[in-house]
Amino acid sequence: IFFMLLEDGVKVFGDCALNVSPTAEQLAEIAISSAKTAKKFGIEPRVAFLSYATGDSNKGDLVDKAIQATALAKKLAGEEGFMEPKL
C-alpha cells in the first residue's frame, strides 16, 4: 500500500507489484486492505480496479479477472460492514 501526498490531499494506492499474476481473490483482498488502511487514516476509501478494457470493449482472462475481483471486493466490503460496497 502506498500513500501519496498530492495538492488535494493524501491518496492511498494498493499495488500488486509483489504478486506477478494475482488471482481475483488476491486482488479483492488488496482492495479491501487498502480501503481499511485509508479509513484508519481518516481517508474515505474509493476503490477502483484498472484494466485495459472499458465496460465490454474487450474480452479475455485479464478482463474477466478484474470483473470477478470487483464482485468479490463488493461482497467482502459488505460483509466487513466498514464501508458501502460502491466499487
N, CA, C and O atoms as a MOPAC input file, in Angstrom:
PM7 MOZYME 1SCF
protein

 N      0.85600 1    -1.17000 1     0.00000 1
 C      0.00000 1     0.00000 1     0.00000 1
 C      0.90000 1     1.23000 1     0.00000 1
 O      1.87800 1     1.30700 1     0.74300 1
 N      0.54800 1     2.18500 1    -0.84600 1
 C      1.32700 1     3.40900 1    -0.96900 1
 C      0.46700 1     4.61000 1    -0.59900 1
 O     -0.70400 1     4.68000 1    -0.97300 1
 N      1.04600 1     5.55200 1     0.13400 1
 C      0.40000 1     6.82400 1     0.44200 1
 C      1.05100 1     7.87700 1    -0.44800 1
 O      2.27700 1     7.96600 1    -0.52100 1
 N      0.23100 1     8.66900 1    -1.11700 1
 C      0.76000 1     9.75200 1    -1.94700 1
 C      0.16600 1    11.06100 1    -1.47200 1
 O     -1.05300 1    11.20800 1    -1.38300 1
 N      1.03900 1    12.01500 1    -1.16400 1
 C      0.60600 1    13.34200 1    -0.74400 1
 C      0.50000 1    14.21400 1    -1.98600 1
 O      1.50600 1    14.54100 1    -2.61700 1
 N     -0.72600 1    14.58500 1    -2.33000 1
 C     -0.99000 1    15.41700 1    -3.50100 1
 C     -1.54200 1    16.75700 1    -3.04500 1
 O     -1.84900 1    16.93600 1    -1.86600 1
 N     -1.66900 1    17.68600 1    -3.96100 1
 C     -2.18200 1    19.01600 1    -3.61000 1
 C     -3.57700 1    18.95500 1    -3.00200 1
 O     -3.91000 1    19.74700 1    -2.12100 1
 N     -4.39900 1    18.00700 1    -3.47600 1
 C     -5.77800 1    17.93000 1    -2.98200 1
 C     -5.94300 1    16.94900 1    -1.83000 1
 O     -7.07300 1    16.67500 1    -1.42500 1
 N     -4.86300 1    16.41600 1    -1.29500 1
 C     -4.94900 1    15.53200 1    -0.13500 1
 C     -4.10400 1    14.28400 1    -0.29400 1
 O     -3.35200 1    14.13100 1    -1.25600 1
 N     -4.24800 1    13.40400 1     0.67000 1
 C     -3.49800 1    12.15100 1     0.68100 1
 C     -4.32400 1    11.08100 1    -0.01800 1
 O     -5.52500 1    10.95500 1     0.22400 1
 N     -3.67700 1    10.31800 1    -0.88100 1
 C     -4.31600 1     9.20500 1    -1.58100 1
 C     -3.61000 1     7.92000 1    -1.17700 1
 O     -2.40200 1     7.90600 1    -0.93900 1
 N     -4.38500 1     6.84200 1    -1.10400 1
 C     -3.83500 1     5.53000 1    -0.77000 1
 C     -3.98300 1     4.64200 1    -1.99900 1
 O     -5.07000 1     4.53400 1    -2.56800 1
 N     -2.88400 1     4.00500 1    -2.40600 1
 C     -2.90500 1     3.12900 1    -3.56700 1
 C     -2.47700 1     1.72900 1    -3.15300 1
 O     -1.43000 1     1.54700 1    -2.53200 1
 N     -3.29100 1     0.74700 1    -3.50100 1
 C     -2.92000 1    -0.65200 1    -3.30400 1
 C     -2.24600 1    -1.12100 1    -4.57600 1
 O     -2.74900 1    -0.87500 1    -5.67300 1
 N     -1.12500 1    -1.78700 1    -4.44600 1
 C     -0.35700 1    -2.18300 1    -5.61700 1
 C     -0.06800 1    -3.66700 1    -5.53800 1
 O      0.28200 1    -4.18000 1    -4.47500 1
 N     -0.20900 1    -4.34300 1    -6.62800 1
 C      0.05700 1    -5.78200 1    -6.63900 1
 C      1.44100 1    -6.07800 1    -7.22600 1
 O      1.64800 1    -7.14100 1    -7.81300 1
 N      2.37500 1    -5.15800 1    -7.07400 1
 C      3.71200 1    -5.32000 1    -7.64200 1
 C      4.42600 1    -6.56200 1    -7.10700 1
 O      5.27900 1    -7.12200 1    -7.79600 1
 N      4.09700 1    -6.99300 1    -5.91000 1
 C      4.74000 1    -8.17100 1    -5.34800 1
 C      4.08500 1    -9.46200 1    -5.81400 1
 O      4.63700 1   -10.54600 1    -5.62600 1
 N      2.91800 1    -9.34900 1    -6.41700 1
 C      2.20600 1   -10.50900 1    -6.94800 1
 C      2.23500 1   -10.41700 1    -8.47200 1
 O      1.57700 1    -9.56000 1    -9.06300 1
 N      2.98500 1   -11.28800 1    -9.08900 1
 C      3.16700 1   -11.21700 1   -10.53800 1
 C      1.84000 1   -11.36100 1   -11.27300 1
 O      1.56000 1   -10.60400 1   -12.20300 1
 N      1.03700 1   -12.31300 1   -10.87100 1
 C     -0.25700 1   -12.53300 1   -11.52300 1
 C     -1.27800 1   -12.89000 1   -10.44900 1
 O     -1.62500 1   -14.06000 1   -10.28300 1
 N     -1.76100 1   -11.88700 1    -9.72000 1
 C     -2.67600 1   -12.17900 1    -8.60900 1
 C     -4.00500 1   -12.73500 1    -9.11600 1
 O     -4.46500 1   -12.41600 1   -10.21300 1
 N     -4.59800 1   -13.57100 1    -8.28100 1
 C     -5.91700 1   -14.09800 1    -8.58100 1
 C     -6.96500 1   -13.02700 1    -8.30900 1
 O     -6.66500 1   -11.98800 1    -7.72100 1
 N     -8.18300 1   -13.28300 1    -8.73500 1
 C     -9.28200 1   -12.35400 1    -8.44700 1
 C     -9.44400 1   -12.20300 1    -6.94000 1
 O     -9.71700 1   -11.10800 1    -6.44800 1
 N     -9.27800 1   -13.29700 1    -6.21100 1
 C     -9.39200 1   -13.26300 1    -4.75100 1
 C     -8.31700 1   -12.37500 1    -4.13400 1
 O     -8.59600 1   -11.59200 1    -3.22700 1
 N     -7.08300 1   -12.50100 1    -4.63200 1
 C     -5.99200 1   -11.67800 1    -4.10800 1
 C     -6.21000 1   -10.20400 1    -4.43600 1
 O     -5.94000 1    -9.33800 1    -3.60500 1
 N     -6.69500 1    -9.91600 1    -5.63700 1
 C     -6.98000 1    -8.52800 1    -5.99300 1
 C     -8.05600 1    -7.93900 1    -5.08400 1
 O     -7.95400 1    -6.79000 1    -4.65300 1
 N     -9.08500 1    -8.73100 1    -4.79800 1
 C    -10.15600 1    -8.26100 1    -3.91200 1
 C     -9.60500 1    -7.98600 1    -2.51700 1
 O     -9.96100 1    -6.98200 1    -1.90000 1
 N     -8.74300 1    -8.86300 1    -2.01700 1
 C     -8.14300 1    -8.66700 1    -0.69800 1
 C     -7.25100 1    -7.42500 1    -0.67400 1
 O     -7.24100 1    -6.68900 1     0.31400 1
 N     -6.50400 1    -7.18700 1    -1.75300 1
 C     -5.66900 1    -5.98400 1    -1.84600 1
 C     -6.55600 1    -4.74300 1    -1.76900 1
 O     -6.22600 1    -3.77900 1    -1.07700 1
 N     -7.67600 1    -4.77100 1    -2.47700 1
 C     -8.59900 1    -3.62500 1    -2.47600 1
 C     -9.17300 1    -3.38200 1    -1.08700 1
 O     -9.21200 1    -2.24300 1    -0.62000 1
 N     -9.61500 1    -4.44400 1    -0.42500 1
 C    -10.21000 1    -4.30800 1     0.90800 1
 C     -9.16000 1    -3.84200 1     1.91300 1
 O     -9.43400 1    -2.98200 1     2.75000 1
 N     -7.97400 1    -4.40400 1     1.82900 1
 C     -6.89400 1    -3.99800 1     2.73400 1
 C     -6.54300 1    -2.52400 1     2.54300 1
 O     -6.33000 1    -1.80200 1     3.51600 1
 N     -6.48300 1    -2.08400 1     1.29600 1
 C     -6.18900 1    -0.67900 1     1.00700 1
 C     -7.28500 1     0.22700 1     1.54900 1
 O     -7.00300 1     1.27700 1     2.12600 1
 N     -8.53900 1    -0.18300 1     1.36100 1
 C     -9.67200 1     0.62000 1     1.85300 1
 C     -9.65500 1     0.70900 1     3.37600 1
 O     -9.90000 1     1.77500 1     3.94200 1
 N     -9.36700 1    -0.40200 1     4.03400 1
 C     -9.29500 1    -0.39500 1     5.50500 1
 C     -8.18100 1     0.53100 1     5.99200 1
 O     -8.36300 1     1.28300 1     6.95000 1
 N     -7.02900 1     0.47000 1     5.32500 1
 C     -5.90700 1     1.31500 1     5.71400 1
 C     -6.26700 1     2.78900 1     5.53500 1
 O     -5.99300 1     3.60600 1     6.41400 1
 N     -6.87500 1     3.12700 1     4.40900 1
 C     -7.28700 1     4.51200 1     4.17500 1
 C     -8.21100 1     4.97700 1     5.28500 1
 O     -8.03600 1     6.06900 1     5.82600 1
 N     -9.19100 1     4.15800 1     5.62400 1
 C    -10.17000 1     4.51200 1     6.65600 1
 C     -9.48700 1     4.76100 1     8.00400 1
 O     -9.85900 1     5.68100 1     8.73200 1
 N     -8.48200 1     3.93300 1     8.33200 1
 C     -7.75200 1     4.10300 1     9.59500 1
 C     -7.04300 1     5.45500 1     9.67300 1
 O     -6.82300 1     5.98200 1    10.76400 1
 N     -6.69000 1     6.01000 1     8.52500 1
 C     -6.00900 1     7.30000 1     8.47900 1
 C     -6.96400 1     8.45100 1     8.19400 1
 O     -6.53500 1     9.56200 1     7.88300 1
 N     -8.27000 1     8.17800 1     8.30300 1
 C     -9.26100 1     9.22400 1     8.11700 1
 C     -9.52600 1     9.59200 1     6.66900 1
 O    -10.07500 1    10.65700 1     6.38500 1
 N     -9.14100 1     8.71900 1     5.75500 1
 C     -9.36200 1     8.95500 1     4.32800 1
 C    -10.54700 1     8.08900 1     3.89400 1
 O    -10.54300 1     6.87500 1     4.09800 1
 N    -11.55800 1     8.72100 1     3.29600 1
 C    -12.71500 1     7.96400 1     2.82700 1
 C    -12.30100 1     7.10300 1     1.63100 1
 O    -11.85500 1     7.63400 1     0.61400 1
 N    -12.44300 1     5.77800 1     1.74600 1
 C    -11.98000 1     4.91100 1     0.65900 1
 C    -12.86300 1     4.99100 1    -0.59000 1
 O    -14.09100 1     5.03100 1    -0.50900 1
 N    -12.20600 1     5.01200 1    -1.72700 1
 C    -12.83400 1     4.89100 1    -3.04200 1
 C    -12.00200 1     3.87400 1    -3.80100 1
 O    -10.80800 1     4.08300 1    -4.01700 1
 N    -12.61500 1     2.78600 1    -4.20200 1
 C    -11.88300 1     1.67000 1    -4.78600 1
 C    -12.18500 1     1.55600 1    -6.27700 1
 O    -13.33100 1     1.70000 1    -6.70200 1
 N    -11.15200 1     1.29900 1    -7.05600 1
 C    -11.31300 1     1.06600 1    -8.48600 1
 C    -10.31500 1     0.00200 1    -8.93400 1
 O     -9.18300 1    -0.04400 1    -8.45300 1
 N    -10.74100 1    -0.83600 1    -9.84600 1
 C     -9.83900 1    -1.79000 1   -10.49400 1
 C     -9.58600 1    -1.26300 1   -11.90400 1
 O    -10.52800 1    -0.95900 1   -12.63700 1
 N     -8.32600 1    -1.15800 1   -12.27500 1
 C     -7.97000 1    -0.64600 1   -13.59000 1
 C     -7.63500 1    -1.79800 1   -14.52500 1
 O     -6.98000 1    -2.76400 1   -14.13500 1
 N     -8.09200 1    -1.67900 1   -15.75500 1
 C     -7.88300 1    -2.71200 1   -16.75400 1
 C     -7.65900 1    -2.04700 1   -18.09900 1
 O     -7.87600 1    -0.84400 1   -18.24400 1
 N     -7.23200 1    -2.81400 1   -19.07400 1
 C     -7.04200 1    -2.26500 1   -20.41300 1
 C     -8.36000 1    -2.15400 1   -21.17800 1
 O     -8.37200 1    -1.66000 1   -22.30500 1
 N     -9.45600 1    -2.59900 1   -20.59800 1
 C    -10.75900 1    -2.56400 1   -21.25600 1
 C    -11.71500 1    -1.66800 1   -20.48300 1
 O    -11.61000 1    -1.53400 1   -19.26400 1
 N    -12.64200 1    -1.06100 1   -21.19900 1
 C    -13.68700 1    -0.24700 1   -20.58700 1
 C    -15.02000 1    -0.92600 1   -20.86100 1
 O    -15.38700 1    -1.16600 1   -22.01100 1
 N    -15.74600 1    -1.23300 1   -19.77600 1
 C    -17.03500 1    -1.90800 1   -19.96100 1
 C    -16.84400 1    -3.21100 1   -20.70000 1
 O    -16.03300 1    -4.04500 1   -20.29500 1
 N    -17.58200 1    -3.39600 1   -21.77900 1
 C    -17.46400 1    -4.62800 1   -22.55300 1
 C    -16.68700 1    -4.41500 1   -23.85700 1
 O    -16.92900 1    -5.09700 1   -24.85300 1
 N    -15.74500 1    -3.45500 1   -23.83700 1
 C    -14.98600 1    -3.12400 1   -25.04600 1
 C    -13.97400 1    -4.19800 1   -25.43000 1
 O    -13.44800 1    -4.17800 1   -26.54300 1
 N    -13.69900 1    -5.12100 1   -24.53900 1
 C    -12.73000 1    -6.16700 1   -24.81700 1
 C    -13.07900 1    -7.39900 1   -23.99700 1
 O    -13.85700 1    -7.32500 1   -23.04600 1
 N    -12.50700 1    -8.51000 1   -24.36600 1
 C    -12.74700 1    -9.76000 1   -23.65100 1
 C    -11.41300 1   -10.44000 1   -23.36600 1
 O    -10.40900 1   -10.14900 1   -24.01600 1
 N    -11.41000 1   -11.33400 1   -22.40600 1
 C    -10.19800 1   -12.08500 1   -22.11800 1
 C    -10.07700 1   -12.39200 1   -20.64400 1
 O    -10.84400 1   -11.89200 1   -19.82100 1
 N     -9.10500 1   -13.21900 1   -20.32400 1
 C     -8.90100 1   -13.66000 1   -18.94400 1
 C     -8.62500 1   -12.50000 1   -17.99300 1
 O     -9.12700 1   -12.49300 1   -16.87000 1
 N     -7.83100 1   -11.51600 1   -18.43000 1
 C     -7.49800 1   -10.39600 1   -17.54600 1
 C     -8.71600 1    -9.52100 1   -17.26800 1
 O     -8.89400 1    -9.03600 1   -16.15000 1
 N     -9.54200 1    -9.32200 1   -18.27000 1
 C    -10.77600 1    -8.55400 1   -18.08100 1
 C    -11.70600 1    -9.31500 1   -17.13800 1
 O    -12.28600 1    -8.73500 1   -16.22000 1
 N    -11.84200 1   -10.62600 1   -17.37600 1
 C    -12.68700 1   -11.45600 1   -16.51500 1
 C    -12.20100 1   -11.41900 1   -15.07300 1
 O    -13.01100 1   -11.38400 1   -14.14600 1
 N    -10.88100 1   -11.42800 1   -14.87600 1
 C    -10.31200 1   -11.39000 1   -13.53200 1
 C    -10.67700 1   -10.08400 1   -12.82100 1
 O    -11.01700 1   -10.09800 1   -11.63800 1
 N    -10.60700 1    -8.96300 1   -13.53300 1
 C    -10.96400 1    -7.66700 1   -12.94000 1
 C    -12.45000 1    -7.62900 1   -12.57900 1
 O    -12.82200 1    -7.09200 1   -11.53600 1
 N    -13.29000 1    -8.19300 1   -13.43000 1
 C    -14.73000 1    -8.25000 1   -13.14400 1
 C    -14.99900 1    -9.11000 1   -11.91600 1
 O    -15.78300 1    -8.73200 1   -11.04700 1
 N    -14.34400 1   -10.27400 1   -11.84600 1
 C    -14.50600 1   -11.16400 1   -10.68600 1
 C    -13.99000 1   -10.50000 1    -9.41500 1
 O    -14.62900 1   -10.59300 1    -8.36700 1
 N    -12.85200 1    -9.83600 1    -9.49400 1
 C    -12.27300 1    -9.16300 1    -8.32000 1
 C    -13.20700 1    -8.07000 1    -7.81700 1
 O    -13.35700 1    -7.89200 1    -6.60800 1
 N    -13.83400 1    -7.33900 1    -8.73100 1
 C    -14.77100 1    -6.28800 1    -8.34200 1
 C    -15.95300 1    -6.87900 1    -7.59100 1
 O    -16.35600 1    -6.35700 1    -6.55100 1
 N    -16.50800 1    -7.95800 1    -8.11000 1
 C    -17.65200 1    -8.60400 1    -7.45200 1
 C    -17.25800 1    -9.12400 1    -6.06800 1
 O    -18.01000 1    -8.96200 1    -5.10700 1
 N    -16.09100 1    -9.74500 1    -5.96700 1
 C    -15.63100 1   -10.26000 1    -4.66800 1
 C    -15.38100 1    -9.12700 1    -3.67300 1
 O    -15.74500 1    -9.23700 1    -2.50200 1
 N    -14.76600 1    -8.05000 1    -4.13100 1
 C    -14.48700 1    -6.92700 1    -3.23000 1
 C    -15.78000 1    -6.29400 1    -2.73100 1
 O    -15.87400 1    -5.92000 1    -1.56200 1
 N    -16.77000 1    -6.16900 1    -3.59800 1
 C    -18.06900 1    -5.63800 1    -3.17100 1
 C    -18.67500 1    -6.52000 1    -2.09300 1
 O    -19.19200 1    -6.02200 1    -1.09300 1
 N    -18.61200 1    -7.82700 1    -2.29600 1
 C    -19.14900 1    -8.76800 1    -1.31600 1
 C    -18.40100 1    -8.65500 1     0.01400 1
 O    -19.02000 1    -8.57200 1     1.07500 1
 N    -17.08000 1    -8.65100 1    -0.04700 1
 C    -16.27300 1    -8.54300 1     1.17100 1
 C    -16.51600 1    -7.22500 1     1.89500 1
 O    -16.60000 1    -7.19600 1     3.12200 1
 N    -16.62800 1    -6.13400 1     1.14100 1
 C    -16.86800 1    -4.82800 1     1.75200 1
 C    -18.18200 1    -4.83600 1     2.51100 1
 O    -18.26200 1    -4.30300 1     3.61800 1
 N    -19.20100 1    -5.42900 1     1.93400 1
 C    -20.49100 1    -5.52700 1     2.60400 1
 C    -20.42500 1    -6.39400 1     3.84300 1
 O    -21.01300 1    -6.05800 1     4.87100 1
 N    -19.71200 1    -7.51100 1     3.75500 1
 C    -19.57700 1    -8.42300 1     4.89900 1
 C    -18.79800 1    -7.77900 1     6.03500 1
 O    -19.11500 1    -7.98100 1     7.20700 1
 N    -17.77500 1    -7.00300 1     5.68500 1
 C    -16.93400 1    -6.35400 1     6.69000 1
 C    -17.71800 1    -5.24600 1     7.40100 1
 O    -17.44800 1    -4.94100 1     8.56300 1
 N    -18.68700 1    -4.64500 1     6.70300 1
 C    -19.50500 1    -3.60800 1     7.29600 1
 C    -18.77200 1    -2.30700 1     7.55100 1
 O    -19.28100 1    -1.45300 1     8.27700 1
 N    -17.59000 1    -2.13000 1     6.97400 1
 C    -16.83600 1    -0.91500 1     7.23900 1
 C    -17.01200 1     0.13700 1     6.16500 1
 O    -16.56800 1     1.27300 1     6.32900 1
 N    -17.65400 1    -0.23000 1     5.06800 1
 C    -17.87400 1     0.75000 1     4.01900 1
 C    -19.01500 1     0.30700 1     3.13300 1
 O    -19.32500 1    -0.88100 1     3.04800 1
 N    -19.63300 1     1.26000 1     2.47900 1
 C    -20.65300 1     0.93500 1     1.49000 1
 C    -19.97800 1     0.26100 1     0.30700 1
 O    -18.96200 1     0.76100 1    -0.17800 1
 N    -20.50500 1    -0.85000 1    -0.16800 1
 C    -19.86300 1    -1.51700 1    -1.30800 1
 C    -20.16200 1    -0.81900 1    -2.62800 1
 O    -20.86500 1    -1.36000 1    -3.48200 1
 N    -19.62100 1     0.38600 1    -2.78800 1
 C    -19.78700 1     1.16400 1    -4.01800 1
 C    -18.46800 1     1.17100 1    -4.76100 1
 O    -17.76500 1     2.18100 1    -4.76800 1
 N    -18.13000 1     0.08100 1    -5.37300 1
 C    -16.85600 1    -0.00600 1    -6.09600 1
 C    -17.07600 1     0.29300 1    -7.55200 1
 O    -16.12700 1     0.27300 1    -8.33700 1

